[in-house]
Structure formats: structure tokens, C-alpha cells
């Protein structure tokens, strides 16, 4: 089947003013202004009411946290106090069915916002949740989205000098064995892959040095990526100085993580030398603007990191510090927060959209998504401008960001429609809301 996405109102692509052609899940032709496809097409979709962009790519999330949004024990706190309040609640209450519902809800939210590829940093493994990666693989496949299954880990409790509760940690050998299992079952390095695997010890303050070192060896063995939180708060800087007698980037280098195989979450408190070192190594950084503002963690140095050579992507981060899973909203927050740092003329809507598409794809090590171009996967988000918020907007692409688009009208993944008329295909949204809400009540009742 050859499908022509025809005559969009606006499109984030050069030379595609009259749309593009999709064949076998791949973009096979761009149609310039006033032109028609070079070869006959089987179907045509009139996109004249739509603003078309590449599917958004989410590079950092904690989907289980949708169960504790705006939790009374954690609101109005900074990161360490916030974690101290929520870690015990998560460890006591998270079980396979609630985790499945949390993942399903977060994936659905992301898809509805225009996100076609997701990564979830799942680091919490209380007893009984051994199959977390299998659950997320099943849910992503059912919804039809691409997913990097990010097998996270915790192994340092408060008693051992970390900050994780004893009910949520695993031993190093157990963690590494399951990482091997998940890689062998789900990691697909080929172009167009629907699932890949990354390995992701949580953070310097709750995993051991041995786990970081062994993870790097395992990732190199299987050619998969690595992910962790780094330099999110000043407290973390102080922790690393006290615990390791160095700053977080020095520690990262010591454990073998300064590599283009790595992308980091937050990356806020880097000094100039660290920015240069990360850039030279092509270490990616996921900017999480909404979470950073909610927890008052600080501002990622996006422009300096990009200039130094680091890919910069976007993530919604955990839904207990966001408190939603809407990446299009994150694009707007990225624009606004970065303008406060760099100035109104220095950061454009094109920058924010690039971080959420091409930049995020680079963070995940993918060159087959993130742009509307020949040979790229047909992952597309399409938005209408018929809400009141868009009335009077002169530039359709700028309007997506400046006027606050939050729901895609149509989303395509690998050439298949996964959202139609703002609704995810095959999902009973009302039922999902009821079931997830019921599961979340346990996290309120038992805190």
C-alpha cells in the first residue's frame, strides 16, 4: 500500500509542502509544493486541516508513578524529600496488575499527545514484579508504539548508604541476570525495530559502583544503550563529593560511562568543563523541563550541551513529578523555561520540537525515526488548530508550541493509524480511567 499524506496545512520537513508518501511503514517520497507523487498511490489522506510533525520521542519516564500523582505526602517538596516520602509507598503497594495499568495509562497518554516512541526508566522491583519488562513490552505492542525497554535497578538501601527502601532493591547478580534475559528476549537493533533494550541503574545515590561497572560491560557485550539520572540536584553533587570524593561526571568516567552509548536524565548541574567532556564523548542528555520546574531542581544547559556535541532530547519524567505524560506539553515547557535562561530570540519553537524528535531519537541511538524524510519510519503526529486556543494564530507550526497544543488528532506509527479523531485505536479510555483510578486508591489508603 502506498498512502499519500496530502497537502498539510503546515509540515515540519523541507521539500514536503504537499506531503509525503508512505509505503510498507516507511516514508518513501516527499512531495514538493505544487507536485504530485512520482508513482501512483493506493490511498490519499487529506491533511489540509492538519499541522504535521514527526512523531515525538519520549526519552525519560517512570510510568508506575502515574499511581501517585499529586500525592498528599509528596507535594511541595524537592527531590530528596519527595523520594523519601514516596519510596515506601511505592515499595509497599506496587504489584503486577497496578504496574500494568500504570504502564497502559502512561503509554496511552503519551500516544494521544503525539508520542510514537517511548522509553520508561523502570527501576523499582518490589517482590513479585520480576516481569515488569515483559508487562511493558506487552502493553506497548498492544498499543502499537515503539518502546525502549529501559531495565532499571536499585541496590543500595538507606542502611547501605543509599536512599532506596529495602522492599524495592535487588542484588547485583539478580539484576544482571534479568538484564541478560530481557536483552535476549526483546532487544532488536535492526532498523524499524519496535522494541529495544537499555540498561539503567537508577542514580549514583542508590546503586553501587560495582553495578555501574558491570552494567557498562554488559551493555558493551550486547551493543545496547545505558541510562541513568545524573546531576539533577545540588544535593546529588554534595552526595558524590562526600561519597566518592568527586563530582557526578567524574564518577561517571570512573565507572566507564562516558560514552556515546549513554544518555542521562536531567543533567542540570554541569559546569563548563563537564559540558565539554560530555559533548566530546557524545553523551546524550534528556531535558525534563516540567519535572525540573515542579521539583525546583534547576535548568538544563541545553544550548551549551548541544553546541559541545551532546544530543539533547526531551522527557516527561515521572508522573508524580510532572504530573502527567503529555510530551507535547513538555515541548512548550521546554521553550518557555529555556527562554528564561537564554532569552526570547535564542530559543525557538523549532529548537523545542527538534529536542522532542531528532534529539530524542539520537539519545536512544536511533537514526530511523525523528524526522519526516525519505527512508525514515512513518511515525507521524498530526494536530488540528480548531480549538479556541488557536484562533488568530498566524504561524501553524509556532502555534502548536506557543498556543499549547496538547492532543494529536491523528498519530501514525510504522504507517498504521494509532490515534484517530484524538482517540487511541482499540483503547476503552473510560474503562482505563476507572481501572487505573481504582488501583491508585491503594496508594492513597496505605500511605
N, C-alpha and C positions, 0 to 999 in steps of 0.2 A: 504493500500500500504506500502510495506517495500522497502526502497531505500538504496542501499549501495553506499556511497561516498567512492570510492575505490582508494587505493594506492596513496595518495597525495605525491607530491614532498617533502613536509615538513608539519608538523601539530603541533599546539600549544596545545598538550594534551599528557598525559602519557598513554602508552599502546594502542595507536591508530595509530601505524605506518602504518597499512594497511587500515586505515579509520574507518568508523563508519556507523551504520545503523539507519535510521530514520523511525519511524512508527507513524502515527497519529500526526505529528507535534512535536514529542519528540524523543530525542536520546535514543534508546533502547539497543544499543550494541556497544562496542568498539572492533575493530578488530586489534589484535596484529600483529607484524611483522611475515610474512610467514603464516598467518592464513586466514581462511575464516569465514563468518558468521555462527553461530551455527544453524540457521534456514534458509530455503530458502528465497530468496528476489525476489521481483517482477520486480525491475529495478535496473540497475547499472549505476553510473556516473563515468567515468574515470577521476580521479583528478590528474593524474600523471604530468600534466603541471601546477598544482596549489599549492600555499602555502596557507594553510587553518588555519584560526584563528576563535575564537568566534566572533560573530557579535559585533561591537563596540557599546558602550553605551554613549550617549552624555548627560551630567547632567547639562548643563547651556548654554542658548542661549537667544537671543532676535531676533526672526525671522523677525519682522517688520523692523528691521534695514537694511535688505538687500536693502531697497529702498534708503538708503543714504550712500552707500559705497564711500569711498574716496571723501567725500563731501567737496567742497572748503571751507565751513565755519568752518570745524572742523578738518582738517588735521593738524598735527604737534602741537597738544595740549595734555595736561594731563587731567585727568578725569573730574575735576570740570569745567574747561574751555570748555572742549569738550561737556559736558552735557549742559552747558549754551548756547552753540552755537546751539545744535541740538534739545533740548526740544521744543522750539517754532515752529520749522519747522515740527517736528513730530506731535505736537498737532493740527496744522493748517491743515495738509494735509492727515493724516491717516484716511481712511474710509473703510467700509467693503470690497469692491472689491479689493482695493490695498492691504489690510491686507491679504485677501485670496491668492492673487498672491504671496505676500512675504512669506507666510507660505508654499505654494506649492513649491516655488523655493528652500527655505531653506531645507525643508524635502527631496526634490529630490536630492539636493547636498549631504546632509548627507548620504542618502541611497547609492548613487553612490560611496561614499568614503569607504563604508563598514559598515555603521552605521545601526543597526537594531532596536534600542530603543532610543527614544529621549525625552528630556524634554525642554520646552521653557518657560522662565520666562517672561510671558506677563503681564506687569504691567501698561501699558498705555491704558486708556479708555476714549478717547475724545467722545463727544456726537455722538451717532449713532453706536458705536462699542460695544454695550452691548452683542452681540452674539459672541464675539471673541473666547471663548472656544468651542462653537458649530462649528464654522468655522474650527478651528484646528482639532477637532475630526473628522469632515467630510473629511478633506484633508488627515489626517493620515490613515483613513480607506480606502480611495480610493487608496492610495499608498501601503497599506499593511504593514505599520510599526507600532511597538508598541509606545505608547506615554503616558508619564505622563503629563497630562494637568495641568500646574502649574499656578493657578489662582492668578496672582499678583495684586498689588494695590498701589496706591499713594493717600495720602490725606493731605499732608502738602505743601501748596504753598509757594512761596518766601515771600509773605506778612505775612504768619503764622510762619516764621522761618525755612521753608524747602527750597528746591530748585526746586520744580516742578511748571510748569506753570499752571495757573488756568484752562486752557482748557483741562487738562489731568487728573484731580483728581476727586474722588468720595467721598461721605460721608461714614462714618463708617457703618451706618445701611445698606446703599445700597450695600456696598462691602460684608458685612457678609451675607446679603440675597442672593446675587448671588452665593457666595461660597456654601451656603446650596443647592441651585438649581443645581449647577454644580456637587457637590458630589453625590446628589441623582440620577442624570441622568447618570453619567459617571464613578463613582468610583467602580472598580471591584477588590476587594482584593484577589480573587482566583488565584491559580497557573495558569500560562499561560495567564493571562489577557492581552488583547490588549490595554486597556485604564485604567489608574488610575488617581487619582487627588491629587495634593499637593496644599497647601495654602502658598502664598508667598508675604507678604508685601515687598516693594522694598528694602529699606535701612533705617538705623537709621536717615538719614538726610532728608527723605521725607515722613515718615509715623509717626503717633502719637503713643505714648506709649499705649494708650487705644487700638488702632488697633492691636498692637503686642500682648497684653494680651488676647484680645477677640479671636484672631486667634488661639492662643495656646489652649484655651478652646474648640474651635470648632473642631480643629484637633484631640484633645483627644476624644471628643464625637464620632467622626466618624472614628477613627483609620486611619487617613491619615497623610501624612508627611508634613513638613514645610520647607520652603526655604527662604533665604534672602541673600543679599550682606552683607559682613562684613569684616572690616579691609583691604579694598582694597588699600587705600592710607593713607599717613600720615595726609593728610587734614581731613580724616574721624576721625582719632584718636583725632586730635585737636578739631573737632566739638563736639565729645562725651564728651570730658573733659569740654568744655565750656558750653554745653547744659545740660548735665546730671551729671557733676562733677565726671565722672568715665570713664574708658576705654570701648571700644565696648564689650568685653567679659563680663565685669561686668554688663553692661546694658542688655546684652542677658540673664544673670542669673536673673536679676531683673524682667524681663518681662516673665519669665517662659519658656525660650527657650533652656536651657542647658539640652538636651535630646537626646536619640538615635533616636528620631523621626525626627531630624533636620539634614539637610545638608546645608552648607554655600558656597557661591560663593567667590572665590579668596582666602580669609584667608591668607593674606600676612604678615601683621604686628602684629603677635602674639609674645609675649615674652615667656620665658621658662615656667613660671607658667601657663600662659594661654594655652599653648600647652598641659601641663599635665592635666589641668582641662577639656579641650575638649576631650582629649583622654580617661580619666576615664569615661566620660559620653557617649562615642562612638558617638560624634557629627561628621558627615561626612564633608569633605571639597572637593569642586570641584576646582581643579587646572586648570587655564585658561592661559596656557603659552603664546599663541600667543597674546591675548589681553593685557596681562601684559607687554609684550615687546613693543607692539605698543604704549601704553599709558605711558610706563616707570613707571609702578606702583610699581614694585618690584618683588621679587621671593618668592613664596610659600615655606614654610618649610616642604616639603613633607615627607622627611625621618624621621624627628623628630615626625611629626604628626602620621605617621603610627606606629612608634615604641611606641608611647604613647597609641595607641589603636583606633585612628580615622581612619575610612575608607577614602581613598583618591581616587577620581575619576578625570576624565578629562571632560572639556567642551570647545567648540569652542568660547563661548561667542558671543556677538552681532556682526553682520556682518558689523557694522560701526566701529568696533574697532578690526577687525581681519585681513582682511576684506572678509572672505569667510566662508563657512560652511563645511569645509573638516576636519573631525576628524582624519583621518589618517595622515594628515599633522600635526595636533596637537600632535599626538603621537611623531613624530620626534622632534617637537619643545620642547616637554616635556623632551625628552632625552637630547637635546643639552643644554637647559637652566639649567637643574638640574646638569649637569656635570660641568658647570661653578661654581656652588655653592659647590658641594660635591666632585668633582674630577672624572676623567675618569673611574676609577675602581669601584667607589662606586655606580654608576647608570648604569644599563644595559638596553638593549632593552627589556628584559623580564620585568623589572620594569615598563617601559613606557607602554608596552602592557597590563600589569596587571592593571595599573591605568585605562586604557580605557575600560576594560572588567569587571573583577571581582570587582575591586574597585568601579567603577561607578555603577555597579549593587547593591552593598551594600549601596551606597549613596541613591539610590532610594528605598531601602528597599526590594530588590528582591533577592531571593535565587534560582530562577528558570531559570535564564539567566546568561550570563557572562563567561561560561566555556563549553568546549566540554567534557561532562561526561554523564554517564547513568542517565536518569531522567530529565536532563535539556532540555529546549526548543531547538528545532532545528533552532537556529538563528546563521547563519554562514556567514563569509566573505571569499572569495577566490580570490587570486591575481595571475596573471601570471608575470613571470620575463622575458618577451620577448622584453622589451624596451631597448634602448641603455644604459640607466642609470644603468641597472642591469648586463650588460655584464662584466664577470670576477668575479662576486660575488660568494664567496665560501660557505657562510652560508645563506641559503634561508630565514630563519626567521629574522636573523640580517639584511639581505639585504632590507627587507620591510621597516625597520626604517632608516638604515644608508644610503641607496641609494635613499630613498624618494619616496616610493610607494604613489600614490595619488588617484588611481581609481581601484576599485574592478572589476574583470572580471565577477564574479558571486556572488550574495547575496541571501541567503535563510532566510526567516522569517517564523517561525512555519511550517517548512517543505515545504513551497512554494517558488519557484524561483521568486524573485522580481527584480533582475538585471540579465540580460543575455547578454553576449558579451559586457559588460561595459555600457549597456543601460537599463534604468528603464523600466520595463514591463508596457505597456499601457500609457506611457507618450510621448507626442509630444514635445521633448526638444526644437526644433527650435521655435515652436509656443510659448512655455512658455517663452523663452528668449525674443521674440518680445513683448509679452503682459506685462511681468514684466518690461522690459525696458521702455515701453511707460508709465506705471504707475509711474515709478521712476522719469521721467522727470518733473512731477508736483512738486516734492520735490526740484528740482533744480530751476525751474522757479519761485517758490513762496517763496524763502528764503530771 
